[in-house]
């Protein structure tokens, strides 16, 4: 049972994968360590550790809004900022770097053990092209996004686009994937597994980064998403993890 302090943190932040430990706290196994400015946290990560980690320096992010200068160095500060105002390329890039770590802390604070899972037997990974809907690919226009959404609704996956030569795989491991498509690169990185949205199903918390390829601009944007499956033979259902 979480303490009142931990329950308050859960209201401020988000979710992640989980195993119960003897004192009733949750411990989350991380697929990759959290890299702060001066500390590396390999996991497993307890919910009781989140409060301290919120104050660790991630990076330095300075901007001016409404005549006021803001400085953001840690996740506690980042969670207080209106991220909807990141409209320049620099702000989007810096927000992406914080999203990876702060989204993970948010997720850990709300993680629960899953009751059901369709991510095993066989194992389902973020690098499984046949499970990834094609509308996950990054595009720069609404028209192209609508086209991909129609193809995804018809059952098309990234495997279909790679097989046809429309997209190409740059890197593929059990916990990561990089795919090039029309001047953009899609990168997926598994962070952890657990029930993050409290629906009883096991989810994969994934960091999704989209970036322009060399010579195609300076776009960089990254956020945390939930990948899950409600049946054993369907593509991943994907939704943005909103940790505020």
Secondary structure as GFF3:
##gff-version 3
##sequence-region A 1 244
A	DSSP	alpha_helix	4	12	.	.	.	ID=ss1
A	DSSP	beta_strand	19	20	.	.	.	ID=ss2
A	DSSP	beta_strand	26	28	.	.	.	ID=ss3
A	DSSP	beta_strand	34	35	.	.	.	ID=ss4
A	DSSP	beta_strand	40	41	.	.	.	ID=ss5
A	DSSP	beta_strand	45	46	.	.	.	ID=ss6
A	DSSP	three_ten_helix	47	49	.	.	.	ID=ss7
A	DSSP	alpha_helix	50	53	.	.	.	ID=ss8
A	DSSP	beta_strand	57	65	.	.	.	ID=ss9
A	DSSP	beta_strand	68	74	.	.	.	ID=ss10
A	DSSP	alpha_helix	75	78	.	.	.	ID=ss11
A	DSSP	three_ten_helix	83	85	.	.	.	ID=ss12
A	DSSP	alpha_helix	89	110	.	.	.	ID=ss13
A	DSSP	three_ten_helix	129	131	.	.	.	ID=ss14
A	DSSP	three_ten_helix	134	136	.	.	.	ID=ss15
A	DSSP	alpha_helix	142	153	.	.	.	ID=ss16
A	DSSP	alpha_helix	158	163	.	.	.	ID=ss17
A	DSSP	beta_strand	168	173	.	.	.	ID=ss18
A	DSSP	beta_strand	176	181	.	.	.	ID=ss19
A	DSSP	beta_strand	184	194	.	.	.	ID=ss20
A	DSSP	beta_strand	203	212	.	.	.	ID=ss21
A	DSSP	beta_strand	220	228	.	.	.	ID=ss22
A	DSSP	beta_strand	237	240	.	.	.	ID=ss23
###
